Amino acid sequence: MAIAEHTATIAGWLIDPVYGNVSETSEKLKEAGLIQGPRFDSRLCGPTSLMMVMAKAMKQQGISLPGLIAGIEDIVKRVVPKTHYTVHRELTKGVDLPNLLEAIKLEFEQVGIKSVKVQHFSNDLRFPQLKSGDIRDLFVDPCVSLKPNDALILNISYYKQSDTFDAAKRLGGHYVVVDGRNQADRDLIQVKDPDYPENIVTAKLEDFPKGYRGPTYRMDFKTGHLEEQQRRSHVMTLISGTAHITWS
């Protein structure tokens, strides 16, 4: 399958430069009251990851992108349970994967892109209503997330290691957007991190360690600032869900 014309080849990597640079720690979001605390108290990684994808989709469709504040507020108000944010609109917990999946379809329809399809994978025991799938299928095709009408959001979770997955304690989570693939090694990917959207963050996809079940990968960040969120060696970063978005 041919790589999209707008996809750049940089030192052995296939990079899609069309995704928007949207920071979940933007000063504009602080001014609007959507972030009240220190830099890493922002819980807007889900909405900002979706805004990155919307920037790509709307550019491809020739649609003007709405303002950052309006877009984030719209997502929070329409899909996040009111118990999850304060009267000042600050999120008290992150956007769950089911809420984000709902937000994706609603946001695309809101801007007039009706033919959107969202395929998801979940290995998160908190959401038994979501069907599980095999994330390996997403990385067979080197064009996934790099085609003009294609995007891939990863929901990653941080777990304290234990002998079994069921006993592992979830410490938190994060959303990132895949915007690059290594030409020689399909398990090497580049992601846009809402904490540092203008920085390059490279991730290595590794098989689940023994004793952990589920058709998924461990995401072991070799470079980039996400290492700040897994300071201790006993914390594993696992892909717990995905949203593969296509539109026409």
Backbone torsions as a table, in degrees:
resi	resn	phi	psi	omega
1	MET	NA	131.7	-177.6
2	ALA	-71.5	143.7	176.2
3	ILE	-76.0	144.0	-179.2
4	ALA	-57.6	148.0	-175.0
5	GLU	-60.0	-34.3	-175.8
6	HIS	-82.3	-3.1	-177.8
7	THR	-82.3	123.6	-176.5
8	ALA	-88.4	146.7	173.8
9	THR	-103.9	118.2	-176.4
10	ILE	-129.1	108.7	174.8
11	ALA	47.0	54.0	176.6
12	GLY	83.6	6.6	-179.6
13	TRP	-116.7	147.8	170.7
14	LEU	-102.3	114.7	-173.5
15	ILE	-120.4	134.7	175.6
16	ASP	-100.9	109.6	-176.3
17	PRO	-85.9	5.6	-171.9
18	VAL	-86.5	-22.5	179.0
19	TYR	-58.2	143.2	179.9
20	GLY	-73.2	154.6	173.0
21	ASN	-97.4	97.3	-177.4
22	VAL	-120.4	120.6	-177.5
23	SER	-99.4	132.4	177.9
24	GLU	-76.6	-6.3	178.6
25	THR	-112.4	22.8	-178.2
26	SER	-59.5	142.8	176.9
27	GLU	-61.6	-30.3	178.8
28	LYS	-63.9	-36.9	178.4
29	LEU	-69.9	-34.7	176.3
30	LYS	-66.4	-42.9	179.7
31	GLU	-62.6	-31.9	-179.6
32	ALA	-83.1	-3.7	178.6
33	GLY	85.0	7.1	179.9
34	LEU	-79.3	-16.4	173.9
35	ILE	-128.9	124.3	-178.1
36	GLN	-107.7	-28.3	-172.5
37	GLY	-102.9	-160.1	179.5
38	PRO	-63.2	175.3	-173.9
39	ARG	-49.9	-49.1	-173.3
40	PHE	-88.9	11.4	173.6
41	ASP	-85.8	-5.2	178.0
42	SER	-66.5	135.4	177.4
43	ARG	-118.4	32.8	-174.4
44	LEU	-104.9	20.8	-177.9
45	CYS	-64.6	-32.6	177.7
46	GLY	-66.7	-56.7	178.0
47	PRO	-59.4	-38.2	-179.3
48	THR	-72.0	-34.0	174.3
49	SER	-62.9	-41.2	178.2
50	LEU	-64.9	-37.7	177.9
51	MET	-64.9	-34.4	175.4
52	MET	-60.7	-44.4	179.9
53	VAL	-68.0	-40.8	179.5
54	MET	-61.1	-36.7	178.4
55	ALA	-60.3	-42.0	178.2
56	LYS	-66.7	-47.9	-176.7
57	ALA	-63.3	-43.5	-176.3
58	MET	-71.9	-33.6	174.6
59	LYS	-65.0	-41.4	179.7
60	GLN	-65.6	-29.7	-179.1
61	GLN	-94.5	-2.8	-179.9
62	GLY	73.1	31.2	-178.0
63	ILE	-108.8	139.6	179.0
64	SER	-70.4	133.6	-179.8
65	LEU	-78.8	132.2	178.0
66	PRO	-68.2	166.4	179.3
67	GLY	-63.3	153.9	-178.3
68	LEU	-57.3	-48.9	-176.3
69	ILE	-63.9	-46.6	-179.2
70	ALA	-61.0	-41.3	-179.0
71	GLY	-66.7	-44.8	179.9
72	ILE	-65.9	-44.8	179.7
73	GLU	-60.6	-39.4	-178.8
74	ASP	-63.0	-44.2	179.8
75	ILE	-63.5	-46.9	-177.6
76	VAL	-62.1	-46.0	-175.4
77	LYS	-68.6	-34.6	-171.4
78	ARG	-90.7	-24.5	-175.1
79	VAL	-125.0	-14.1	-178.8
80	VAL	-92.8	127.7	177.4
81	PRO	-55.3	139.8	-176.0
82	LYS	-60.6	-23.6	178.5
83	THR	-69.9	-10.6	-176.5
84	HIS	-96.6	-1.3	176.7
85	TYR	-143.5	156.7	-175.0
86	THR	-85.4	175.9	177.9
87	VAL	-64.1	-18.8	177.9
88	HIS	-90.7	9.2	176.3
89	ARG	74.6	5.8	178.1
90	GLU	-76.7	129.2	178.3
91	LEU	-70.4	134.6	175.9
92	THR	-94.9	-12.5	173.9
93	LYS	-153.4	160.2	-176.3
94	GLY	-69.5	168.0	178.7
95	VAL	-78.7	120.5	179.3
96	ASP	-67.6	156.6	-179.4
97	LEU	-57.4	-44.1	177.7
98	PRO	-58.5	-39.2	178.2
99	ASN	-66.4	-39.2	-179.9
100	LEU	-67.9	-39.6	177.3
101	LEU	-60.4	-39.9	176.7
102	GLU	-65.8	-41.2	-178.3
103	ALA	-63.5	-37.2	-178.6
104	ILE	-58.3	-51.3	-178.8
105	LYS	-64.3	-41.4	-179.0
106	LEU	-64.9	-42.2	-178.2
107	GLU	-67.7	-41.2	178.3
108	PHE	-64.2	-43.0	178.6
109	GLU	-65.2	-35.2	-178.6
110	GLN	-60.0	-36.1	-178.1
111	VAL	-95.6	5.5	174.3
112	GLY	95.3	9.3	175.8
113	ILE	-96.5	96.5	-172.5
114	LYS	-84.5	-32.4	-174.0
115	SER	-90.1	70.1	178.7
116	VAL	-112.9	140.1	179.1
117	LYS	-126.3	131.5	-179.6
118	VAL	-121.6	116.1	173.7
119	GLN	-104.1	132.5	-176.2
120	HIS	-126.8	157.3	174.1
121	PHE	-130.1	139.6	176.7
122	SER	-141.7	130.6	172.1
123	ASN	-118.0	19.2	-177.1
124	ASP	-90.9	117.2	-176.1
125	LEU	-66.3	-11.7	179.0
126	ARG	-74.4	-18.1	-174.4
127	PHE	-123.9	70.1	-178.6
128	PRO	-64.8	-16.9	-179.1
129	GLN	-75.3	-13.7	179.6
130	LEU	-91.0	134.8	179.0
131	LYS	-72.6	143.8	177.2
132	SER	-94.1	159.4	178.1
133	GLY	-151.1	-173.8	-177.7
134	ASP	-107.8	112.3	-177.9
135	ILE	-66.0	-18.7	178.9
136	ARG	-58.8	-33.5	-179.5
137	ASP	-60.6	-30.3	-178.0
138	LEU	-71.3	-21.8	-174.3
139	PHE	-106.5	8.2	173.2
140	VAL	-74.6	-43.3	179.6
141	ASP	-86.4	115.5	-178.0
142	PRO	-67.9	-7.8	-178.5
143	CYS	-92.6	-7.3	-179.1
144	VAL	-59.6	129.4	-178.2
145	SER	78.3	-1.9	-177.7
146	LEU	-113.6	-10.1	177.0
147	LYS	-74.9	157.7	-177.2
148	PRO	-59.0	-29.7	-176.8
149	ASN	-116.8	43.2	-171.4
150	ASP	-148.8	138.5	178.5
151	ALA	-150.1	155.0	-178.8
152	LEU	-138.2	117.5	175.7
153	ILE	-104.2	132.1	177.1
154	LEU	-105.8	133.6	170.8
155	ASN	-101.5	113.2	-178.6
156	ILE	-109.3	148.0	-178.8
157	SER	-126.3	148.3	177.9
158	TYR	-105.9	122.7	-177.6
159	TYR	-121.1	142.5	169.3
160	LYS	-79.2	127.3	-175.0
161	GLN	-63.3	143.7	174.6
162	SER	-150.1	178.9	-177.0
163	ASP	-69.8	-30.1	179.9
164	THR	-130.9	153.4	-179.2
165	PHE	-63.6	-39.6	-177.8
166	ASP	-60.8	-30.2	-177.5
167	ALA	-91.7	-6.6	-177.8
168	ALA	-70.8	134.9	-179.5
169	LYS	-89.4	125.4	178.0
170	ARG	-81.0	125.8	-176.0
171	LEU	-98.2	-17.2	-178.7
172	GLY	159.9	-175.6	-178.2
173	GLY	-154.5	179.1	-175.4
174	HIS	-162.0	158.0	173.2
175	TYR	-117.8	141.3	174.0
176	VAL	-139.9	162.7	179.1
177	VAL	-114.6	130.1	177.9
178	VAL	-78.7	121.7	-179.8
179	ASP	-128.7	8.8	178.6
180	GLY	-157.3	149.1	178.6
181	ARG	-133.7	141.8	176.9
182	ASN	-81.1	133.7	-176.3
183	GLN	-72.1	-27.9	-176.9
184	ALA	-93.0	-29.1	-174.6
185	ASP	-132.3	108.3	-176.0
186	ARG	-70.5	-13.2	177.5
187	ASP	-86.2	-1.9	173.9
188	LEU	-100.5	121.7	179.6
189	ILE	-128.2	161.1	172.6
190	GLN	-114.8	138.7	-178.6
191	VAL	-125.7	152.1	167.9
192	LYS	-93.2	118.0	-179.3
193	ASP	-98.7	122.8	180.0
194	PRO	-57.3	-20.9	175.7
195	ASP	-71.8	-35.1	-177.0
196	TYR	-140.2	66.3	-170.6
197	PRO	-65.3	-19.0	-179.3
198	GLU	-94.9	-3.3	179.4
199	ASN	-94.6	156.8	175.4
200	ILE	-90.6	123.1	177.0
201	VAL	-121.1	117.2	-179.5
202	THR	-101.4	136.1	-179.5
203	ALA	-125.8	146.4	176.9
204	LYS	-109.9	122.6	178.8
205	LEU	-86.8	126.6	-178.1
206	GLU	-129.3	151.8	179.3
207	ASP	-62.9	152.8	175.5
208	PHE	-55.5	137.8	175.9
209	PRO	-68.2	158.8	-179.7
210	LYS	-58.3	136.6	180.0
211	GLY	98.9	-11.3	177.6
212	TYR	-109.4	135.0	-173.9
213	ARG	-108.0	166.7	175.5
214	GLY	115.7	144.2	-179.8
215	PRO	-80.9	76.3	-175.7
216	THR	-147.2	-174.3	177.3
217	TYR	-124.1	158.3	165.8
218	ARG	-91.1	135.6	175.4
219	MET	-102.0	112.6	-177.9
220	ASP	-109.1	103.8	-176.8
221	PHE	-74.0	118.2	-178.8
222	LYS	-88.6	-31.3	179.2
223	THR	-137.5	164.4	175.6
224	GLY	101.7	166.9	-170.9
225	HIS	-76.9	-10.5	179.0
226	LEU	-64.1	-14.6	176.5
227	GLU	-62.6	-22.5	178.5
228	GLU	-63.7	-25.3	-176.2
229	GLN	-92.7	1.3	175.8
230	GLN	-137.1	61.1	-172.6
231	ARG	-66.3	-29.3	-174.1
232	ARG	-100.3	146.6	-175.5
233	SER	-66.7	-21.2	-176.9
234	HIS	-84.6	2.1	178.8
235	VAL	-97.0	125.5	177.8
236	MET	-105.0	141.0	175.5
237	THR	-102.4	114.8	-176.2
238	LEU	-119.6	143.9	171.0
239	ILE	-76.9	113.6	-177.1
240	SER	-102.3	-8.7	178.1
241	GLY	-172.6	158.5	177.9
242	THR	-139.1	156.7	169.3
243	ALA	-130.7	107.4	177.9
244	HIS	-96.2	114.6	-171.4
245	ILE	-111.8	129.4	173.3
246	THR	-129.7	149.5	-179.6
247	TRP	-148.4	165.0	178.9
248	SER	-148.7	NA	NA
